[in-house]
């Protein structure tokens, strides 16, 4: 709720699905960045682009 700037729990619930989707996007981006930094190949089994 705080991260997205919602002023009430009701407002946060309206947009919760968007935050869940965004959290998954952020996790994938961080994983890609860590993979690149460690020299791992970009292709991770089980992940489709």
N, CA, C, O and CB atoms as a CASP TS submission, in Angstrom:
PFRMAT TS
TARGET T0000
AUTHOR 0000-0000-0000
METHOD Language model
MODEL 1
PARENT N/A
ATOM      1  N   UNK     1       0.825  -1.175   0.000  1.00  0.00           N
ATOM      2  CA  UNK     1       0.000   0.000   0.000  1.00  0.00           C
ATOM      3  C   UNK     1       0.880   1.254   0.000  1.00  0.00           C
ATOM      4  O   UNK     1       0.642   2.193  -0.759  1.00  0.00           O
ATOM      5  CB  UNK     1      -0.944  -0.011   1.205  1.00  0.00           C
ATOM      6  N   UNK     2       1.866   1.253   0.834  1.00  0.00           N
ATOM      7  CA  UNK     2       2.765   2.413   0.937  1.00  0.00           C
ATOM      8  C   UNK     2       3.562   2.606  -0.348  1.00  0.00           C
ATOM      9  O   UNK     2       3.719   3.732  -0.821  1.00  0.00           O
ATOM     10  CB  UNK     2       3.724   2.247   2.127  1.00  0.00           C
ATOM     11  N   UNK     3       4.065   1.507  -0.915  1.00  0.00           N
ATOM     12  CA  UNK     3       4.894   1.601  -2.122  1.00  0.00           C
ATOM     13  C   UNK     3       4.115   2.205  -3.285  1.00  0.00           C
ATOM     14  O   UNK     3       4.676   2.958  -4.081  1.00  0.00           O
ATOM     15  CB  UNK     3       5.424   0.218  -2.513  1.00  0.00           C
ATOM     16  N   UNK     4       2.829   1.882  -3.389  1.00  0.00           N
ATOM     17  CA  UNK     4       2.026   2.388  -4.491  1.00  0.00           C
ATOM     18  C   UNK     4       1.341   3.709  -4.182  1.00  0.00           C
ATOM     19  O   UNK     4       0.726   4.306  -5.065  1.00  0.00           O
ATOM     20  CB  UNK     4       1.001   1.376  -4.867  1.00  0.00           C
ATOM     21  N   UNK     5       1.438   4.176  -2.942  1.00  0.00           N
ATOM     22  CA  UNK     5       0.886   5.477  -2.598  1.00  0.00           C
ATOM     23  C   UNK     5      -0.599   5.500  -2.316  1.00  0.00           C
ATOM     24  O   UNK     5      -1.226   6.556  -2.398  1.00  0.00           O
ATOM     25  CB  UNK     5       1.165   6.410  -3.674  1.00  0.00           C
ATOM     26  N   UNK     6      -1.177   4.350  -1.981  1.00  0.00           N
ATOM     27  CA  UNK     6      -2.605   4.326  -1.675  1.00  0.00           C
ATOM     28  C   UNK     6      -2.859   4.872  -0.279  1.00  0.00           C
ATOM     29  O   UNK     6      -2.126   4.585   0.667  1.00  0.00           O
ATOM     30  CB  UNK     6      -3.162   2.900  -1.798  1.00  0.00           C
ATOM     31  N   UNK     7      -3.911   5.661  -0.180  1.00  0.00           N
ATOM     32  CA  UNK     7      -4.212   6.318   1.093  1.00  0.00           C
ATOM     33  C   UNK     7      -5.086   5.480   2.014  1.00  0.00           C
ATOM     34  O   UNK     7      -5.205   5.792   3.199  1.00  0.00           O
ATOM     35  CB  UNK     7      -4.885   7.632   0.836  1.00  0.00           C
ATOM     36  N   UNK     8      -5.699   4.425   1.495  1.00  0.00           N
ATOM     37  CA  UNK     8      -6.572   3.601   2.334  1.00  0.00           C
ATOM     38  C   UNK     8      -6.454   2.143   1.920  1.00  0.00           C
ATOM     39  O   UNK     8      -6.066   1.844   0.791  1.00  0.00           O
ATOM     40  CB  UNK     8      -8.044   4.074   2.235  1.00  0.00           C
ATOM     41  N   UNK     9      -6.788   1.233   2.837  1.00  0.00           N
ATOM     42  CA  UNK     9      -6.772  -0.194   2.485  1.00  0.00           C
ATOM     43  C   UNK     9      -7.741  -0.515   1.339  1.00  0.00           C
ATOM     44  O   UNK     9      -7.459  -1.392   0.522  1.00  0.00           O
ATOM     45  CB  UNK     9      -7.126  -1.041   3.715  1.00  0.00           C
ATOM     46  N   UNK    10      -8.872   0.182   1.273  1.00  0.00           N
ATOM     47  CA  UNK    10      -9.834  -0.060   0.192  1.00  0.00           C
ATOM     48  C   UNK    10      -9.218   0.252  -1.167  1.00  0.00           C
ATOM     49  O   UNK    10      -9.402  -0.499  -2.124  1.00  0.00           O
ATOM     50  CB  UNK    10     -11.103   0.782   0.401  1.00  0.00           C
ATOM     51  N   UNK    11      -8.489   1.357  -1.249  1.00  0.00           N
ATOM     52  CA  UNK    11      -7.827   1.712  -2.507  1.00  0.00           C
ATOM     53  C   UNK    11      -6.762   0.676  -2.856  1.00  0.00           C
ATOM     54  O   UNK    11      -6.609   0.305  -4.020  1.00  0.00           O
ATOM     55  CB  UNK    11      -7.196   3.119  -2.413  1.00  0.00           C
ATOM     56  N   UNK    12      -6.046   0.225  -1.872  1.00  0.00           N
ATOM     57  CA  UNK    12      -5.008  -0.784  -2.115  1.00  0.00           C
ATOM     58  C   UNK    12      -5.612  -2.073  -2.647  1.00  0.00           C
ATOM     59  O   UNK    12      -5.040  -2.696  -3.541  1.00  0.00           O
ATOM     60  CB  UNK    12      -4.223  -1.067  -0.830  1.00  0.00           C
ATOM     61  N   UNK    13      -6.747  -2.482  -2.120  1.00  0.00           N
ATOM     62  CA  UNK    13      -7.394  -3.719  -2.576  1.00  0.00           C
ATOM     63  C   UNK    13      -7.853  -3.617  -4.024  1.00  0.00           C
ATOM     64  O   UNK    13      -7.824  -4.607  -4.756  1.00  0.00           O
ATOM     65  CB  UNK    13      -8.584  -4.053  -1.685  1.00  0.00           C
ATOM     66  N   UNK    14      -8.271  -2.436  -4.437  1.00  0.00           N
ATOM     67  CA  UNK    14      -8.710  -2.258  -5.823  1.00  0.00           C
ATOM     68  C   UNK    14      -7.589  -2.550  -6.811  1.00  0.00           C
ATOM     69  O   UNK    14      -7.832  -3.074  -7.898  1.00  0.00           O
ATOM     70  CB  UNK    14      -9.227  -0.841  -6.034  1.00  0.00           C
ATOM     71  N   UNK    15      -6.365  -2.210  -6.433  1.00  0.00           N
ATOM     72  CA  UNK    15      -5.241  -2.326  -7.356  1.00  0.00           C
ATOM     73  C   UNK    15      -4.247  -3.423  -6.976  1.00  0.00           C
ATOM     74  O   UNK    15      -3.142  -3.468  -7.517  1.00  0.00           O
ATOM     75  CB  UNK    15      -4.525  -1.016  -7.435  1.00  0.00           C
ATOM     76  N   UNK    16      -4.621  -4.290  -6.067  1.00  0.00           N
ATOM     77  CA  UNK    16      -3.707  -5.329  -5.587  1.00  0.00           C
ATOM     78  C   UNK    16      -3.233  -6.228  -6.721  1.00  0.00           C
ATOM     79  O   UNK    16      -2.063  -6.612  -6.751  1.00  0.00           O
ATOM     80  CB  UNK    16      -4.383  -6.170  -4.510  1.00  0.00           C
ATOM     81  N   UNK    17      -4.114  -6.571  -7.653  1.00  0.00           N
ATOM     82  CA  UNK    17      -3.718  -7.452  -8.755  1.00  0.00           C
ATOM     83  C   UNK    17      -2.609  -6.822  -9.589  1.00  0.00           C
ATOM     84  O   UNK    17      -1.715  -7.523 -10.062  1.00  0.00           O
ATOM     85  CB  UNK    17      -4.925  -7.773  -9.644  1.00  0.00           C
ATOM     86  N   UNK    18      -2.660  -5.519  -9.771  1.00  0.00           N
ATOM     87  CA  UNK    18      -1.613  -4.835 -10.537  1.00  0.00           C
ATOM     88  C   UNK    18      -0.278  -4.913  -9.816  1.00  0.00           C
ATOM     89  O   UNK    18       0.759  -5.090 -10.454  1.00  0.00           O
ATOM     90  CB  UNK    18      -1.993  -3.369 -10.781  1.00  0.00           C
ATOM     91  N   UNK    19      -0.289  -4.783  -8.501  1.00  0.00           N
ATOM     92  CA  UNK    19       0.949  -4.868  -7.725  1.00  0.00           C
ATOM     93  C   UNK    19       1.533  -6.274  -7.790  1.00  0.00           C
ATOM     94  O   UNK    19       2.749  -6.438  -7.886  1.00  0.00           O
ATOM     95  CB  UNK    19       0.697  -4.467  -6.265  1.00  0.00           C
ATOM     96  N   UNK    20       0.669  -7.291  -7.739  1.00  0.00           N
ATOM     97  CA  UNK    20       1.151  -8.668  -7.829  1.00  0.00           C
ATOM     98  C   UNK    20       1.836  -8.912  -9.174  1.00  0.00           C
ATOM     99  O   UNK    20       2.898  -9.532  -9.234  1.00  0.00           O
ATOM    100  CB  UNK    20      -0.013  -9.662  -7.634  1.00  0.00           C
ATOM    101  N   UNK    21       1.225  -8.422 -10.246  1.00  0.00           N
ATOM    102  CA  UNK    21       1.835  -8.577 -11.566  1.00  0.00           C
ATOM    103  C   UNK    21       3.162  -7.834 -11.640  1.00  0.00           C
ATOM    104  O   UNK    21       4.130  -8.338 -12.210  1.00  0.00           O
ATOM    105  CB  UNK    21       0.885  -8.072 -12.661  1.00  0.00           C
ATOM    106  N   UNK    22       3.204  -6.661 -11.076  1.00  0.00           N
ATOM    107  CA  UNK    22       4.430  -5.857 -11.115  1.00  0.00           C
ATOM    108  C   UNK    22       5.532  -6.501 -10.274  1.00  0.00           C
ATOM    109  O   UNK    22       6.703  -6.460 -10.651  1.00  0.00           O
ATOM    110  CB  UNK    22       4.150  -4.426 -10.616  1.00  0.00           C
ATOM    111  N   UNK    23       5.164  -7.090  -9.146  1.00  0.00           N
ATOM    112  CA  UNK    23       6.156  -7.785  -8.322  1.00  0.00           C
ATOM    113  C   UNK    23       6.809  -8.913  -9.111  1.00  0.00           C
ATOM    114  O   UNK    23       8.020  -9.115  -9.012  1.00  0.00           O
ATOM    115  CB  UNK    23       5.506  -8.339  -7.041  1.00  0.00           C
ATOM    116  N   UNK    24       6.026  -9.647  -9.891  1.00  0.00           N
ATOM    117  CA  UNK    24       6.584 -10.724 -10.712  1.00  0.00           C
ATOM    118  C   UNK    24       7.521 -10.159 -11.773  1.00  0.00           C
ATOM    119  O   UNK    24       8.578 -10.735 -12.034  1.00  0.00           O
ATOM    120  CB  UNK    24       5.457 -11.538 -11.377  1.00  0.00           C
ATOM    121  N   UNK    25       7.144  -9.034 -12.391  1.00  0.00           N
ATOM    122  CA  UNK    25       8.014  -8.391 -13.383  1.00  0.00           C
ATOM    123  C   UNK    25       9.337  -7.955 -12.757  1.00  0.00           C
ATOM    124  O   UNK    25      10.404  -8.146 -13.340  1.00  0.00           O
ATOM    125  CB  UNK    25       7.306  -7.180 -14.011  1.00  0.00           C
ATOM    126  N   UNK    26       9.254  -7.373 -11.574  1.00  0.00           N
ATOM    127  CA  UNK    26      10.461  -6.917 -10.873  1.00  0.00           C
ATOM    128  C   UNK    26      11.350  -8.102 -10.520  1.00  0.00           C
ATOM    129  O   UNK    26      12.570  -8.027 -10.668  1.00  0.00           O
ATOM    130  CB  UNK    26      10.088  -6.133  -9.596  1.00  0.00           C
ATOM    131  N   UNK    27      10.754  -9.189 -10.058  1.00  0.00           N
ATOM    132  CA  UNK    27      11.527 -10.378  -9.707  1.00  0.00           C
ATOM    133  C   UNK    27      12.251 -10.939 -10.929  1.00  0.00           C
ATOM    134  O   UNK    27      13.414 -11.330 -10.834  1.00  0.00           O
ATOM    135  CB  UNK    27      10.614 -11.449  -9.096  1.00  0.00           C
ATOM    136  N   UNK    28      11.569 -10.983 -12.079  1.00  0.00           N
ATOM    137  CA  UNK    28      12.216 -11.479 -13.303  1.00  0.00           C
ATOM    138  C   UNK    28      13.370 -10.566 -13.731  1.00  0.00           C
ATOM    139  O   UNK    28      14.424 -11.044 -14.150  1.00  0.00           O
ATOM    140  CB  UNK    28      11.185 -11.592 -14.445  1.00  0.00           C
ATOM    141  N   UNK    29      13.166  -9.269 -13.625  1.00  0.00           N
ATOM    142  CA  UNK    29      14.220  -8.325 -14.010  1.00  0.00           C
ATOM    143  C   UNK    29      15.434  -8.453 -13.092  1.00  0.00           C
ATOM    144  O   UNK    29      16.573  -8.437 -13.559  1.00  0.00           O
ATOM    145  CB  UNK    29      13.686  -6.883 -13.979  1.00  0.00           C
ATOM    146  N   UNK    30      15.193  -8.578 -11.795  1.00  0.00           N
ATOM    147  CA  UNK    30      16.301  -8.749 -10.855  1.00  0.00           C
ATOM    148  C   UNK    30      17.045 -10.051 -11.115  1.00  0.00           C
ATOM    149  O   UNK    30      18.273 -10.096 -11.041  1.00  0.00           O
ATOM    150  CB  UNK    30      15.787  -8.719  -9.413  1.00  0.00           C
ATOM    151  N   UNK    31      16.305 -11.104 -11.419  1.00  0.00           N
ATOM    152  CA  UNK    31      16.920 -12.390 -11.719  1.00  0.00           C
ATOM    153  C   UNK    31      17.810 -12.280 -12.955  1.00  0.00           C
ATOM    154  O   UNK    31      18.913 -12.825 -12.980  1.00  0.00           O
ATOM    155  CB  UNK    31      15.842 -13.468 -11.928  1.00  0.00           C
ATOM    156  N   UNK    32      17.335 -11.582 -13.970  1.00  0.00           N
ATOM    157  CA  UNK    32      18.128 -11.398 -15.185  1.00  0.00           C
ATOM    158  C   UNK    32      19.379 -10.579 -14.896  1.00  0.00           C
ATOM    159  O   UNK    32      20.456 -10.888 -15.406  1.00  0.00           O
ATOM    160  CB  UNK    32      17.291 -10.717 -16.273  1.00  0.00           C
ATOM    161  N   UNK    33      19.242  -9.545 -14.087  1.00  0.00           N
ATOM    162  CA  UNK    33      20.401  -8.725 -13.746  1.00  0.00           C
ATOM    163  C   UNK    33      21.439  -9.527 -12.963  1.00  0.00           C
ATOM    164  O   UNK    33      22.639  -9.413 -13.215  1.00  0.00           O
ATOM    165  CB  UNK    33      19.965  -7.503 -12.936  1.00  0.00           C
ATOM    166  N   UNK    34      20.977 -10.329 -12.025  1.00  0.00           N
ATOM    167  CA  UNK    34      21.905 -11.147 -11.243  1.00  0.00           C
ATOM    168  C   UNK    34      22.571 -12.203 -12.108  1.00  0.00           C
ATOM    169  O   UNK    34      23.756 -12.492 -11.938  1.00  0.00           O
ATOM    170  CB  UNK    34      21.178 -11.812 -10.078  1.00  0.00           C
ATOM    171  N   UNK    35      21.819 -12.778 -13.029  1.00  0.00           N
ATOM    172  CA  UNK    35      22.385 -13.761 -13.946  1.00  0.00           C
ATOM    173  C   UNK    35      23.460 -13.149 -14.824  1.00  0.00           C
ATOM    174  O   UNK    35      24.498 -13.763 -15.068  1.00  0.00           O
ATOM    175  CB  UNK    35      21.295 -14.367 -14.810  1.00  0.00           C
ATOM    176  N   UNK    36      23.208 -11.934 -15.300  1.00  0.00           N
ATOM    177  CA  UNK    36      24.189 -11.244 -16.143  1.00  0.00           C
ATOM    178  C   UNK    36      25.436 -10.892 -15.345  1.00  0.00           C
ATOM    179  O   UNK    36      26.551 -10.988 -15.860  1.00  0.00           O
ATOM    180  CB  UNK    36      23.578  -9.974 -16.752  1.00  0.00           C
ATOM    181  N   UNK    37      25.258 -10.489 -14.099  1.00  0.00           N
ATOM    182  CA  UNK    37      26.394 -10.104 -13.262  1.00  0.00           C
ATOM    183  C   UNK    37      27.258 -11.309 -12.896  1.00  0.00           C
ATOM    184  O   UNK    37      28.469 -11.182 -12.714  1.00  0.00           O
ATOM    185  CB  UNK    37      25.901  -9.412 -11.992  1.00  0.00           C
ATOM    186  N   UNK    38      26.628 -12.477 -12.789  1.00  0.00           N
ATOM    187  CA  UNK    38      27.390 -13.661 -12.410  1.00  0.00           C
ATOM    188  C   UNK    38      27.946 -14.409 -13.613  1.00  0.00           C
ATOM    189  O   UNK    38      28.686 -15.381 -13.462  1.00  0.00           O
ATOM    190  CB  UNK    38      26.526 -14.587 -11.596  1.00  0.00           C
ATOM    191  N   UNK    39      27.585 -13.950 -14.811  1.00  0.00           N
ATOM    192  CA  UNK    39      28.084 -14.597 -16.017  1.00  0.00           C
ATOM    193  C   UNK    39      27.297 -15.820 -16.409  1.00  0.00           C
ATOM    194  O   UNK    39      27.735 -16.585 -17.269  1.00  0.00           O
ATOM    195  CB  UNK    39      29.504 -14.971 -15.837  1.00  0.00           C
ATOM    196  N   UNK    40      26.123 -16.029 -15.788  1.00  0.00           N
ATOM    197  CA  UNK    40      25.270 -17.153 -16.141  1.00  0.00           C
ATOM    198  C   UNK    40      24.614 -16.888 -17.486  1.00  0.00           C
ATOM    199  O   UNK    40      24.400 -15.735 -17.859  1.00  0.00           O
ATOM    200  CB  UNK    40      24.206 -17.402 -15.052  1.00  0.00           C
ATOM    201  N   UNK    41      24.294 -17.955 -18.217  1.00  0.00           N
ATOM    202  CA  UNK    41      23.593 -17.758 -19.492  1.00  0.00           C
ATOM    203  C   UNK    41      22.195 -17.197 -19.251  1.00  0.00           C
ATOM    204  O   UNK    41      21.594 -17.423 -18.201  1.00  0.00           O
ATOM    205  CB  UNK    41      23.506 -19.086 -20.278  1.00  0.00           C
ATOM    206  N   UNK    42      21.686 -16.459 -20.245  1.00  0.00           N
ATOM    207  CA  UNK    42      20.366 -15.859 -20.123  1.00  0.00           C
ATOM    208  C   UNK    42      19.255 -16.890 -20.146  1.00  0.00           C
ATOM    209  O   UNK    42      18.199 -16.675 -19.552  1.00  0.00           O
ATOM    210  CB  UNK    42      20.151 -14.866 -21.223  1.00  0.00           C
ATOM    211  N   UNK    43      19.477 -18.005 -20.821  1.00  0.00           N
ATOM    212  CA  UNK    43      18.439 -19.017 -20.933  1.00  0.00           C
ATOM    213  C   UNK    43      18.349 -19.823 -19.632  1.00  0.00           C
ATOM    214  O   UNK    43      19.266 -20.559 -19.267  1.00  0.00           O
ATOM    215  CB  UNK    43      18.717 -19.949 -22.134  1.00  0.00           C
ATOM    216  N   UNK    44      17.232 -19.660 -18.960  1.00  0.00           N
ATOM    217  CA  UNK    44      16.986 -20.393 -17.724  1.00  0.00           C
ATOM    218  C   UNK    44      15.922 -21.437 -18.019  1.00  0.00           C
ATOM    219  O   UNK    44      14.830 -21.083 -18.462  1.00  0.00           O
ATOM    220  CB  UNK    44      16.544 -19.437 -16.558  1.00  0.00           C
ATOM    221  N   UNK    45      16.208 -22.711 -17.788  1.00  0.00           N
ATOM    222  CA  UNK    45      15.211 -23.750 -18.087  1.00  0.00           C
ATOM    223  C   UNK    45      13.893 -23.468 -17.387  1.00  0.00           C
ATOM    224  O   UNK    45      13.856 -23.088 -16.217  1.00  0.00           O
ATOM    225  CB  UNK    45      15.731 -25.128 -17.674  1.00  0.00           C
ATOM    226  N   UNK    46      12.795 -23.668 -18.145  1.00  0.00           N
ATOM    227  CA  UNK    46      11.475 -23.507 -17.562  1.00  0.00           C
ATOM    228  C   UNK    46      10.924 -22.102 -17.638  1.00  0.00           C
ATOM    229  O   UNK    46       9.813 -21.855 -17.170  1.00  0.00           O
ATOM    230  CB  UNK    46      11.508 -23.929 -16.161  1.00  0.00           C
ATOM    231  N   UNK    47      11.669 -21.171 -18.217  1.00  0.00           N
ATOM    232  CA  UNK    47      11.176 -19.799 -18.337  1.00  0.00           C
ATOM    233  C   UNK    47      11.000 -19.455 -19.801  1.00  0.00           C
ATOM    234  O   UNK    47      11.925 -19.590 -20.602  1.00  0.00           O
ATOM    235  CB  UNK    47      12.137 -18.797 -17.657  1.00  0.00           C
ATOM    236  N   UNK    48       9.794 -19.006 -20.143  1.00  0.00           N
ATOM    237  CA  UNK    48       9.523 -18.572 -21.508  1.00  0.00           C
ATOM    238  C   UNK    48       9.584 -17.054 -21.556  1.00  0.00           C
ATOM    239  O   UNK    48       9.240 -16.374 -20.588  1.00  0.00           O
ATOM    240  CB  UNK    48       8.140 -19.090 -22.003  1.00  0.00           C
ATOM    241  N   UNK    49      10.019 -16.541 -22.677  1.00  0.00           N
ATOM    242  CA  UNK    49      10.050 -15.079 -22.830  1.00  0.00           C
ATOM    243  C   UNK    49       8.845 -14.633 -23.576  1.00  0.00           C
ATOM    244  O   UNK    49       8.674 -13.438 -23.814  1.00  0.00           O
ATOM    245  CB  UNK    49      11.315 -14.611 -23.548  1.00  0.00           C
TER
END
